C-alpha cells in the first residue's frame, strides 16, 4: 500500500536546550501532555504549506512559552499513528526569552540534564534525539 501526501501526518518540533541558570550545565526541556499523560519534546502538526522549521519554532513557543534560536536539524522520527504514517522533523534549538504558563495542551515542563531527560521521555524513539544533541 502506498501513502499519498494526504495520509502522511507532517509534524515538527525541537529538542529545546539551555545552559542551567544555576550551574551552567546543559539542560533539555520536556513537556508533559495531560491528554496522553506523556513526556516528550515540544512538537506538533504542521499547518498546511507551513515551513517545517517555522512550525517547529511555533510549536515550541505555544507549548513552552519560550522563543528559540534554531540550530542544526536532527534526525527525522517516523512512526505510525492510528494506521497513518507520521513524520516529525526536529531541530536543536536554544531557549531564549520566555516563561511557561500551563495550558490545556501542556500542563508542565521540566528542565533536566540530558541523562535525566532520556530516562523521563515516554517514547523510546525520542531518546536518540538527545544523543544527537550532546555533541553540540
C-alpha positions, 0 to 999 in steps of 0.5 A, spaced: 500 500 500 502 506 498 501 513 502 499 519 498 501 526 501 494 526 504 495 520 509 502 522 511 501 526 518 507 532 517 509 534 524 515 538 527 518 540 533 525 541 537 529 538 542 529 545 546 536 546 550 539 551 555 545 552 559 542 551 567 541 558 570 544 555 576 550 551 574 551 552 567 550 545 565 546 543 559 539 542 560 533 539 555 526 541 556 520 536 556 513 537 556 508 533 559 501 532 555 495 531 560 491 528 554 496 522 553 499 523 560 506 523 556 513 526 556 516 528 550 519 534 546 515 540 544 512 538 537 506 538 533 502 538 526 504 542 521 499 547 518 498 546 511 504 549 506 507 551 513 515 551 513 517 545 517 522 549 521 517 555 522 512 550 525 517 547 529 519 554 532 511 555 533 510 549 536 515 550 541 513 557 543 505 555 544 507 549 548 513 552 552 512 559 552 519 560 550 522 563 543 528 559 540 534 560 536 534 554 531 540 550 530 542 544 526 536 539 524 536 532 527 534 526 525 527 525 522 522 520 527 517 516 523 512 512 526 505 510 525 499 513 528 492 510 528 494 506 521 497 513 518 504 514 517 507 520 521 513 524 520 516 529 525 522 533 523 526 536 529 531 541 530 536 543 536 534 549 538 536 554 544 531 557 549 531 564 549 526 569 552 520 566 555 516 563 561 511 557 561 504 558 563 500 551 563 495 550 558 490 545 556 495 542 551 501 542 556 500 542 563 508 542 565 515 542 563 521 540 566 528 542 565 533 536 566 540 534 564 540 530 558 541 523 562 535 525 566 531 527 560 532 520 556 530 516 562 523 521 563 521 521 555 515 516 554 517 514 547 523 510 546 524 513 539 525 520 542 531 518 546 536 518 540 534 525 539 538 527 545 544 523 543 544 527 537 544 533 541 550 532 546 555 533 541 553 540 540 
